[in-house]
Amino acid sequence: MLDWIMHWIDQHGYMVLFFAPMLELLFLPISAEVVMGYGGVLVFQGKLNWLASIFMAGAGSTIGMTIAYWIGYKLGIPFFEKYGSCIHMGPERLDKASMWFQKYGNKVIIVNYFITGVRHITGYFSGITCIPFRMYILYACTGAFLWAAVFVSLGKLFGPQWDRYHNTIKKYLLIITVLAAVLFILYFLYKRYKLQIIEFTASTLKRGVKIFHSSGRVKALVAVTFAAFLTLFALTVSLIQDFLANEFLDFDLLVMFMIHSLFNESWAAWMNGFAFLASSLVLLPVIILTFLRIVWKGRDRALEAVFLLIVVIGGELWEEGLRRLFHRVGPLSASGREPLTFPSEQTFTALVVLGFAAFIWVRHSSQTWVQYTALVTVLAALVCVGLSRVYFDVQYPSDVVAGYVFGGVWLSLAIMLLEIFRLLRKDNVNSPRPS
């Protein structure tokens, strides 16, 4: 099958890149992702142009989605209620899809391209549910070119190794896409049902803290950190299960290959700078500045200072204990460097210190630009630190990810407890004293 696909792409190039995704999106059994990936391999070999390949695949996908939309629009619900079961698009599936689009809107169209089985029916259901075409085509076209760009670029990046990695790539892209969809849905639900979520979280914690007397902003903060803690805790359990089952090999090989392909020897100086971001020469001044910020602007100075110490010292003990518990040696174990690497000490510590510092600065600032600047700065620094660890082959990608996840659990727990203790103190101060 793969040889046949390669033969057709080699012979007809851009035409196959145009028609394959178009026909797949009309529900024909063609693997457009494989076609686009092998198109990227030909780009690597110099037989096709990268931008032209993306354009042809994106244009074919857009046309396929457009045709599917108008078929669904013209035939309408009665046709699919009567004959849809013959092509696995019966009334029950139709109702579920209609409810999905009504709840989450057109933005899911972009995500659907990366989910096998879902992208094939997205165009039809969009037409059936009568989504306005102008809005639909905007998201459909954006998703089509993004989908094409990802797979053509990955084929170009991996080149001759595409045969080896394309199934693993599809698996992890699906995981990333599902996580992105879940995050989008959670954000959508939070925006739409914010008051109900806040009150539910408040009532859950009501036995320990009288949250109902606090401001809406504090309620929202506790609700968000509580949800983040539960999500990260679930990821932690999943990571531990994968570690025990030794299932990180494919992920590590794939990510290491990608990073070494994207960043050659000329990036060494930059990577040294990125690694420096997780050093004590950077993190210690951040801790000191955070403490000074608490003294200067803090609303519960003693409480926030205590939690700063808990976050830093407790986090160091937590991370050291985890590495000794799992006792995983890193890629450079033979040279005696980085003997224990799971989770990554650098990504864990950077996330905990920079994350708590950003929280303190954002917590005491009402300026939007400060909040976004702090968030973007911390995220960029964390990505750079993780890249440097893999680039220099001192830690596996799974070590880096584990550092983020375990650090996120500790940070979210600390922030949630800080806000709860803040509310307890406020409640005790405001409660009437017995005469």
PEDA-V747748 format. One record per residue. N is the residue number from 0. RES is the residue in three letters. SS is DSSP state (@ for helix, = for strand, . for the rest). PSI is psi in radians with two decimals (NA if undefined). D_CENTER is the distance of its C-alpha to the mean C-alpha in Angstrom with 1 decimal. Layout:
n=(N	N)
res=(RES	RES)
ss=(SS	SS)
psi=(PSI	PSI)
d_center=(D_CENTER	D_CENTER)
This chain:
n=(0	1	2	3	4	5	6	7	8	9	10	11	12	13	14	15	16	17	18	19	20	21	22	23	24	25	26	27	28	29	30	31	32	33	34	35	36	37	38	39	40	41	42	43	44	45	46	47	48	49	50	51	52	53	54	55	56	57	58	59	60	61	62	63	64	65	66	67	68	69	70	71	72	73	74	75	76	77	78	79	80	81	82	83	84	85	86	87	88	89	90	91	92	93	94	95	96	97	98	99	100	101	102	103	104	105	106	107	108	109	110	111	112	113	114	115	116	117	118	119	120	121	122	123	124	125	126	127	128	129	130	131	132	133	134	135	136	137	138	139	140	141	142	143	144	145	146	147	148	149	150	151	152	153	154	155	156	157	158	159	160	161	162	163	164	165	166	167	168	169	170	171	172	173	174	175	176	177	178	179	180	181	182	183	184	185	186	187	188	189	190	191	192	193	194	195	196	197	198	199	200	201	202	203	204	205	206	207	208	209	210	211	212	213	214	215	216	217	218	219	220	221	222	223	224	225	226	227	228	229	230	231	232	233	234	235	236	237	238	239	240	241	242	243	244	245	246	247	248	249	250	251	252	253	254	255	256	257	258	259	260	261	262	263	264	265	266	267	268	269	270	271	272	273	274	275	276	277	278	279	280	281	282	283	284	285	286	287	288	289	290	291	292	293	294	295	296	297	298	299	300	301	302	303	304	305	306	307	308	309	310	311	312	313	314	315	316	317	318	319	320	321	322	323	324	325	326	327	328	329	330	331	332	333	334	335	336	337	338	339	340	341	342	343	344	345	346	347	348	349	350	351	352	353	354	355	356	357	358	359	360	361	362	363	364	365	366	367	368	369	370	371	372	373	374	375	376	377	378	379	380	381	382	383	384	385	386	387	388	389	390	391	392	393	394	395	396	397	398	399	400	401	402	403	404	405	406	407	408	409	410	411	412	413	414	415	416	417	418	419	420	421	422	423	424	425	426	427	428	429	430	431	432	433	434)
res=(MET	LEU	ASP	TRP	ILE	MET	HIS	TRP	ILE	ASP	GLN	HIS	GLY	TYR	MET	VAL	LEU	PHE	PHE	ALA	PRO	MET	LEU	GLU	LEU	LEU	PHE	LEU	PRO	ILE	SER	ALA	GLU	VAL	VAL	MET	GLY	TYR	GLY	GLY	VAL	LEU	VAL	PHE	GLN	GLY	LYS	LEU	ASN	TRP	LEU	ALA	SER	ILE	PHE	MET	ALA	GLY	ALA	GLY	SER	THR	ILE	GLY	MET	THR	ILE	ALA	TYR	TRP	ILE	GLY	TYR	LYS	LEU	GLY	ILE	PRO	PHE	PHE	GLU	LYS	TYR	GLY	SER	CYS	ILE	HIS	MET	GLY	PRO	GLU	ARG	LEU	ASP	LYS	ALA	SER	MET	TRP	PHE	GLN	LYS	TYR	GLY	ASN	LYS	VAL	ILE	ILE	VAL	ASN	TYR	PHE	ILE	THR	GLY	VAL	ARG	HIS	ILE	THR	GLY	TYR	PHE	SER	GLY	ILE	THR	CYS	ILE	PRO	PHE	ARG	MET	TYR	ILE	LEU	TYR	ALA	CYS	THR	GLY	ALA	PHE	LEU	TRP	ALA	ALA	VAL	PHE	VAL	SER	LEU	GLY	LYS	LEU	PHE	GLY	PRO	GLN	TRP	ASP	ARG	TYR	HIS	ASN	THR	ILE	LYS	LYS	TYR	LEU	LEU	ILE	ILE	THR	VAL	LEU	ALA	ALA	VAL	LEU	PHE	ILE	LEU	TYR	PHE	LEU	TYR	LYS	ARG	TYR	LYS	LEU	GLN	ILE	ILE	GLU	PHE	THR	ALA	SER	THR	LEU	LYS	ARG	GLY	VAL	LYS	ILE	PHE	HIS	SER	SER	GLY	ARG	VAL	LYS	ALA	LEU	VAL	ALA	VAL	THR	PHE	ALA	ALA	PHE	LEU	THR	LEU	PHE	ALA	LEU	THR	VAL	SER	LEU	ILE	GLN	ASP	PHE	LEU	ALA	ASN	GLU	PHE	LEU	ASP	PHE	ASP	LEU	LEU	VAL	MET	PHE	MET	ILE	HIS	SER	LEU	PHE	ASN	GLU	SER	TRP	ALA	ALA	TRP	MET	ASN	GLY	PHE	ALA	PHE	LEU	ALA	SER	SER	LEU	VAL	LEU	LEU	PRO	VAL	ILE	ILE	LEU	THR	PHE	LEU	ARG	ILE	VAL	TRP	LYS	GLY	ARG	ASP	ARG	ALA	LEU	GLU	ALA	VAL	PHE	LEU	LEU	ILE	VAL	VAL	ILE	GLY	GLY	GLU	LEU	TRP	GLU	GLU	GLY	LEU	ARG	ARG	LEU	PHE	HIS	ARG	VAL	GLY	PRO	LEU	SER	ALA	SER	GLY	ARG	GLU	PRO	LEU	THR	PHE	PRO	SER	GLU	GLN	THR	PHE	THR	ALA	LEU	VAL	VAL	LEU	GLY	PHE	ALA	ALA	PHE	ILE	TRP	VAL	ARG	HIS	SER	SER	GLN	THR	TRP	VAL	GLN	TYR	THR	ALA	LEU	VAL	THR	VAL	LEU	ALA	ALA	LEU	VAL	CYS	VAL	GLY	LEU	SER	ARG	VAL	TYR	PHE	ASP	VAL	GLN	TYR	PRO	SER	ASP	VAL	VAL	ALA	GLY	TYR	VAL	PHE	GLY	GLY	VAL	TRP	LEU	SER	LEU	ALA	ILE	MET	LEU	LEU	GLU	ILE	PHE	ARG	LEU	LEU	ARG	LYS	ASP	ASN	VAL	ASN	SER	PRO	ARG	PRO	SER)
ss=(.	@	@	@	@	@	@	@	@	@	@	@	.	@	@	@	@	@	@	@	@	@	@	@	.	.	.	.	.	.	.	@	@	@	@	@	@	@	@	@	@	@	@	@	.	.	.	.	.	@	@	@	@	@	@	@	@	@	@	@	@	@	@	@	@	@	@	@	@	@	@	@	@	@	@	@	@	@	@	@	@	@	@	@	@	@	@	.	.	.	@	@	@	@	@	@	@	@	@	@	@	@	@	@	.	.	.	@	@	@	@	@	.	.	.	.	.	.	@	@	@	@	@	@	@	@	@	@	.	.	.	.	@	@	@	@	@	@	@	@	@	@	@	@	@	@	@	@	@	@	@	@	@	@	@	@	@	@	@	@	@	@	@	@	@	@	@	@	@	@	@	@	@	@	@	@	@	@	@	@	@	@	@	@	@	@	@	@	@	@	@	@	.	@	@	@	@	@	@	@	@	@	@	@	.	.	.	.	.	.	@	@	@	.	.	@	@	@	@	@	@	@	@	@	@	@	@	@	@	@	@	@	@	@	@	@	@	@	@	@	@	@	@	@	.	.	.	.	@	@	@	@	@	@	@	@	@	@	@	@	@	@	.	.	@	@	@	@	@	@	@	@	@	@	@	@	.	.	.	@	@	@	@	@	@	@	@	@	@	@	@	@	@	@	@	@	@	.	.	.	@	@	@	@	@	@	@	@	@	@	@	@	@	@	@	@	@	@	@	@	@	@	@	@	@	@	.	.	.	.	.	.	@	@	@	.	.	.	.	.	.	.	.	.	@	@	@	@	@	@	@	@	@	@	@	@	@	@	@	@	@	@	@	.	.	.	.	@	@	@	@	@	@	@	@	@	@	@	@	@	@	@	@	@	@	@	@	@	@	@	@	.	.	.	.	.	@	@	@	@	@	@	@	@	@	@	@	@	@	@	@	@	@	@	@	@	@	@	@	@	@	@	@	@	@	@	@	@	@	@	.	.	.	.	.)
psi=(-0.82	-0.67	-0.67	-0.75	-0.80	-0.69	-0.79	-0.71	-0.67	-0.61	-0.69	-0.09	-1.93	-0.53	-0.71	-0.70	-0.50	-0.85	-0.54	-0.93	-0.57	-0.79	-0.62	-0.70	-0.18	0.24	0.49	2.58	1.23	2.33	1.61	-0.55	-0.70	-0.75	-0.83	-0.65	-0.76	-0.46	-0.70	-0.61	-0.72	-0.55	-0.75	-0.66	-0.09	0.18	-0.40	2.78	2.40	-0.94	-0.69	-0.65	-0.76	-0.74	-0.80	-0.76	-0.70	-0.70	-0.75	-0.70	-0.72	-0.75	-0.72	-0.75	-0.60	-0.80	-0.77	-0.70	-0.86	-0.51	-0.83	-0.69	-0.77	-0.73	-0.67	3.14	-0.73	-0.72	-0.82	-0.46	-0.53	-0.77	-0.08	-0.53	-0.39	-0.45	0.50	0.63	0.85	-3.11	-0.72	-0.79	-0.59	-0.77	-0.72	-0.76	-0.71	-0.77	-0.69	-0.85	-0.64	-0.62	-0.83	-0.11	-2.97	-0.35	-0.46	-0.28	-0.70	-0.77	-0.61	-0.45	-0.55	0.07	1.92	2.36	-0.53	-0.72	-0.48	-0.46	-0.08	-0.80	-0.79	-0.85	-0.57	-0.71	-0.72	-0.73	0.05	0.72	2.35	2.25	-0.69	-0.75	-0.69	-0.84	-0.50	-0.85	-0.64	-0.74	-0.75	-0.84	-0.65	-0.83	-0.54	-0.79	-0.84	-0.77	-0.70	-0.88	-0.64	-0.73	-0.67	-0.69	-0.72	-0.71	-0.80	-0.43	-2.21	-0.32	-0.01	-0.69	-0.67	-0.62	-0.16	-0.60	-0.69	-0.70	-0.81	-0.67	-0.83	-0.52	-0.67	-0.73	-0.80	-0.73	-0.77	-0.74	-0.72	-0.72	-0.72	-0.77	-0.71	-0.77	-0.75	-0.73	-0.76	-0.81	-0.65	-0.75	-0.65	-0.64	0.70	-0.83	-0.74	-0.70	-0.76	-0.80	-0.63	-0.80	-0.72	-0.74	-0.55	-0.66	0.10	-0.55	-0.60	-0.49	2.37	1.30	-0.41	-0.38	-0.07	3.02	2.83	-0.59	-0.72	-0.72	-0.80	-0.70	-0.78	-0.72	-0.77	-0.80	-0.60	-0.76	-0.71	-0.72	-0.80	-0.73	-0.83	-0.59	-0.70	-0.70	-0.63	-0.80	-0.74	-0.71	-0.74	-0.71	-0.77	-0.66	-0.81	-0.55	0.00	0.85	0.30	-0.12	-0.90	-0.76	-0.80	-0.80	-0.73	-0.87	-0.69	-0.70	-0.77	-0.80	-0.72	-0.41	-0.65	-0.57	1.84	-2.88	-0.44	-0.25	0.02	-0.77	-0.74	-0.76	-0.59	-0.70	-0.70	-0.74	-0.57	-0.44	-0.39	0.16	2.85	-0.43	-0.36	-0.82	-0.62	-0.82	-0.61	-0.74	-0.76	-0.78	-0.64	-0.73	-0.75	-0.64	-0.71	-0.80	-0.64	-0.80	-0.11	2.57	-0.47	1.34	-0.85	-0.76	-0.81	-0.66	-0.71	-0.76	-0.52	-0.78	-0.72	-0.78	-0.81	-0.98	-0.81	-0.66	-0.70	-0.74	-0.72	-0.80	-0.72	-0.70	-0.70	-0.77	-0.65	-0.55	-0.85	-0.53	0.93	2.25	2.57	-3.11	-0.50	0.47	-0.51	-0.52	-0.02	0.03	2.58	1.01	-0.62	2.10	-0.01	1.95	2.92	2.14	-0.66	-0.82	-0.62	-0.93	-0.72	-0.74	-0.78	-0.85	-0.92	-0.65	-0.77	-0.67	-0.78	-0.69	-0.78	-0.75	-0.72	-0.67	-0.59	0.38	2.36	0.02	2.19	-0.69	-0.57	-0.75	-0.84	-0.66	-0.77	-0.77	-0.86	-0.71	-0.80	-0.79	-0.78	-0.76	-0.73	-0.73	-0.76	-0.73	-0.82	-0.72	-0.76	-0.65	-0.69	-0.67	-0.75	0.11	0.59	-0.32	2.67	2.70	-0.64	-0.54	-0.75	-0.82	-0.73	-0.64	-0.74	-0.82	-0.88	-0.69	-0.67	-0.64	-0.83	-0.76	-0.83	-0.65	-0.75	-0.76	-0.74	-0.78	-0.64	-0.81	-0.61	-0.78	-0.60	-0.72	-0.66	-0.76	-0.73	-0.70	-0.69	-0.63	-0.69	-0.28	2.45	2.42	2.51	2.43	NA)
d_center=(32.6	30.6	33.9	34.9	31.7	32.2	35.8	35.2	32.6	34.9	37.8	36.4	33.2	31.9	33.6	31.7	28.4	29.5	30.8	28.5	25.4	27.9	29.7	26.7	25.4	29.0	28.4	30.3	29.4	28.1	24.9	23.9	20.9	23.5	25.8	23.3	22.3	26.0	26.6	24.4	26.6	29.6	28.1	27.8	31.5	32.6	33.7	31.4	30.0	26.2	26.2	28.8	26.9	23.7	26.1	28.0	25.1	23.5	27.0	27.7	24.5	25.3	28.9	28.0	25.8	28.7	31.3	29.4	29.1	32.8	33.8	32.0	33.4	37.0	37.2	35.6	35.1	38.7	38.3	35.1	36.6	39.6	38.3	34.6	34.9	36.3	33.1	30.8	30.3	32.7	33.1	30.7	27.8	28.8	28.8	25.3	24.0	26.1	24.8	21.1	21.9	24.0	21.4	18.3	20.0	19.7	16.1	15.1	17.3	14.9	12.3	15.4	16.4	13.9	15.2	18.6	21.3	19.6	19.9	23.5	24.5	22.4	25.1	27.9	26.5	25.7	29.4	30.7	29.1	30.5	27.5	29.1	29.1	28.5	25.3	24.3	25.1	23.1	19.8	21.2	22.2	18.9	17.0	19.8	19.9	16.1	16.4	19.6	18.4	15.5	18.0	21.0	19.4	18.2	21.7	23.2	21.2	22.1	25.6	27.9	25.2	23.5	25.7	24.5	20.7	20.1	19.8	17.3	15.3	15.4	14.5	11.2	10.4	11.3	9.1	5.9	7.8	8.9	5.9	5.3	9.1	9.4	7.8	10.1	12.9	12.8	13.0	15.7	17.5	17.6	19.0	21.5	22.5	22.1	25.6	25.6	22.4	23.9	27.3	26.0	24.2	27.3	29.6	27.6	28.2	31.6	33.7	32.6	32.0	33.7	30.7	32.5	34.6	31.7	30.3	27.6	25.4	25.7	25.2	21.9	20.9	21.9	20.2	16.8	17.1	18.6	15.6	13.2	15.7	16.0	12.4	12.2	15.7	14.8	12.2	15.1	17.5	15.6	15.4	19.1	20.0	18.5	20.3	23.5	23.3	22.7	19.9	18.0	20.5	19.0	15.5	17.4	19.8	17.3	15.2	18.6	20.2	17.6	17.8	21.6	21.9	20.1	21.8	25.4	28.1	28.4	25.1	26.7	27.9	24.5	22.9	25.7	24.9	21.2	22.4	24.9	22.3	21.9	25.7	28.1	29.6	26.5	25.3	28.8	29.6	26.3	27.5	31.0	29.9	27.8	30.9	33.1	30.7	31.2	35.0	35.2	32.9	32.1	33.2	33.5	34.1	35.3	32.5	29.7	31.5	31.8	28.1	27.4	29.6	28.0	24.5	25.7	28.4	26.9	23.6	25.6	27.6	24.6	22.9	26.3	27.1	23.9	24.7	28.2	27.4	25.2	27.4	25.4	26.9	25.0	25.8	28.6	30.3	33.4	34.1	33.7	30.7	27.5	29.0	26.4	22.8	20.7	18.9	18.9	21.3	20.2	16.4	17.4	20.2	18.6	15.8	18.6	21.1	19.2	17.1	20.4	22.3	19.9	20.3	24.0	24.3	22.2	24.1	27.4	26.7	26.9	26.2	23.1	23.0	23.1	20.1	17.9	19.5	18.8	15.1	14.7	17.1	15.5	12.0	14.0	16.3	13.8	12.3	16.0	17.2	14.9	16.0	19.6	19.7	18.8	21.0	24.0	23.6	24.0	21.0	19.0	15.2	15.0	17.0	14.6	11.6	14.2	15.3	12.0	12.0	15.7	16.0	13.6	15.9	18.9	17.9	17.0	20.2	22.2	21.3	21.9	25.2	26.2	26.0	27.8	30.5	30.8	31.5	34.0	35.9	36.0	37.3	39.9	41.1	41.4	43.0	46.8	49.0	51.8	55.2)
